[in-house]
C-alpha cells in the first residue's frame, strides 16, 4: 500500500501543479494593471464611473475604449445607462 502511494504521489502532485498554472494564467488575463487604472481615471466621465461601480474596472474600461473608438469613427454614441441618455438630452 505504501509503495502505491509512493508511485502515485509525484504524478498527482504534477497534475495539481499544472492545473494551478492554468488557473493562474486565467487570473493574470483578468487582472488590471496600474496603467489601465491611470488611463481610466484620466478619461472617465460620470457614465464610466457608474459602469465601474456596477460592472468592475475591466468592463468599464472596455466600454470606455469602445465609446472612444466610436467617437473617432463618427458613429453616434449611445450611453449604456438609460438615465445617462435622459441627462444627455
Beta strands, then each sheet from edge to edge (+ up, - down):
end
